[in-house]
């Protein structure tokens, strides 16, 4: 059997597979399209177009933009900026030096969260600057939270990100907040390096004091 369709992208857009066109008087012309290129399938949705031509044009632009982002990510993999195992296209981890700019906001957020786990695959960074002596030590702060449980969890996340198990987790109550801190740095420079590293990972941090 041969079936006709209002979806003209099936005839003139490379890789188009479907899916549904429609019109509602209160909204306008709508379309849901799927297309596949180089092993990647995208789904596009256009709602409220003025006419069929406008709807088709918007969908082509939407799919072109999506496949362009995919190509940027694949190029990052081939150049070594991303490794296949950390490719965000497959919901895995992203290397810390990856450029998030081409990616959607939701992907950027998930990638930053994934950095914590990604660093577990690398050797410790800051253990060499930790002191084995009880005094003196420098302390850094990584946030203030309503509950002590939140403070401990965030401090532990920072400790894991630094790959520094020798650091001690501290919580300091202040008014209605609990400050999340890490202590055990042998010198100010080491503590500042750790904070700089955390800030680069979108993890707020600042130097507190020497004790």
N, C-alpha and C positions, 0 to 999 in steps of 0.2 A: 504494500500500500504506500501511497505517497500522500504526505500531509503538508499542508501549507501553514505558514506561521507569520504572525505580525512582527516577530523578532528578526529584524533585518541584519542584526549583528551575526546571526548564524551564517549569512552568506558572505559578509565582507570583513569580518574581524577574525584574524588568525587565531585558532585555538578555541573559539567560542563553542560552547556545548549546549547552552540553554539559558534561561529557564522559564521565565514567565513575564508577560507584558500585561498591562491593565490600564483602565481609565476610570476615574471616579470624578463626577462633576464637581464635587466640593473641593477636590484636591488637584486634579489634573492628570497628566500622563505619568505612569509609573513603570518600573522595570526591575526585575531581579535577573542578573546574568551570571553565568559561570564561564570561566575560560581557563585553559591550561596551556602553559608554555614551559618547556625544559623541565618537566617533572613537578612544576608548582601550579596548583590550582587556586584561583582567586574567585571570590564571590563579591559582586558589586550590587549596590542597591541605589536606585534613583527614584525619588518621589517628588511629585508636584511640578513636573516639567510643563512648559507652555503648550508644546505640541510634540508630535512624534519625532520630528527632526531634532528638536531641542533635547528630547529624552535620549535619543541615540547618540548625539554628540557628547552629552554629559557622561554617558556610560563609557564611551570610547576613551574619553579623557581620564575617567576614574580608573579604568583598567590599565591604561598606559602608565599612569602615575604609580599604580601598585606594582606592576612588573618592573618599572624602573627602580623602585626601592629594593625589590628582590635582587635585581642585577647588581646593585651597589653592595648588598650584603654578600652575594656570591663572589664578587670581586675581592671583598675584604678577606674572604676565606682563602682564595687562591693566592693572595699577596702575603698571607701569613699573619695579617692583623687579627683575624679570627681563625681558630682551628676548627675542623669539622666537628669535633666532639663538643665544642662550645658554641656551635652555630645557633643563634637565636631563632632561626627559621624552624628548628626542631625542638624549641622550648628547652634548650640546655643552657649551659653557663656561657658567659661572655668574658673575654679577657679584659683586664683592667684598663688597657690602653685603647680599647675600641672607641670609635667616635659614634656617639649616640644620635647625632644630629639627624641623619636620614630616617631614623626609625620613628614609628608612632609613639605617642606619649605613654601609652600603656606598656609598650615594649621597653621603653627607656626605664620605667619604674621597675618592671620585673627584672631587667638586666642588672640594675643597681643592687637589688636584693640578692641576686644570684652571685654577685661578686664575693659575698661572705663565704660561700661554699667554694668558689673558684680558688680562693687563696689557700684553702686547705690542701690543694695539690702542689703547693710551692713550699720550699724550705723556710724555716723561721727567718724573719727579717731582723727582729729587734732583740733577740735573746742575748746577743753579744754585749749589749749595753746595759744589761740589768745587773744590779749589784747582788752579791751574795752576803753582804754584810747588813746587819739590822739597821744601821744608821750611817750616814744620812741617806735619805731617799727623796726623789721628786715625785709629784703626783699630778696627774692630768684628770680633767673632768669631761665626761661625754654626755651630760644631760642632767635634767632635774625632773622628777616624776612624782605623781600623786601617791603612788604606793611603793613600798620598799621592794616588792616583787618585780615591778617594772624596772626599777633602778638596777637591780641585780642582773636582770636579763640583758639589758642594754650594755651594761659593763662587760658581761660575759661575751656578748657579740663582738664588742671592740677588742677584747682579749683574744678571741679566736681569729679575728681579722688580722691582728698584729702577729699572730702565731707566737705568742709570748706567754706560755703557761706559768713562768716564774713571777709574773705580775700578780699582785694581790688586789682583789676586788674590795672596794670600800663603799659604804653608803653613809652619807652625812645628812642628818635631818636639818632642815631649815624652814621655819614657819610650817606651812602645810605641804612642803615638798621634800623629796629625798634625792639628794645629789648622788649621781652615779660616777664613781671615780676608780682609777687604776693607779696603784702606787708600786714603787720598787725600782725606779730609774736611778742609776748611780750618778747621773749628772744632768744639768739643765739642758744641754745640747741634745742628749738622747731623748729626753721627754719632748722637746720641741720637734725633733724629727718624727717621733711617733704621732704627734698631733697633726703635723703637716701631712703625713701619710694618710691619716684618717680623714682629714678635711678634703683631700683629693678624691676620696671615695664617697663624698657627700655625707660624711659622718661627722657632725659638729664636735669639735674638741678644742680645749684651751688648757694652758698650763695653770695649775693652781698654786702650789707652794712647795717649799722644801721643808721636810720635817725630820 
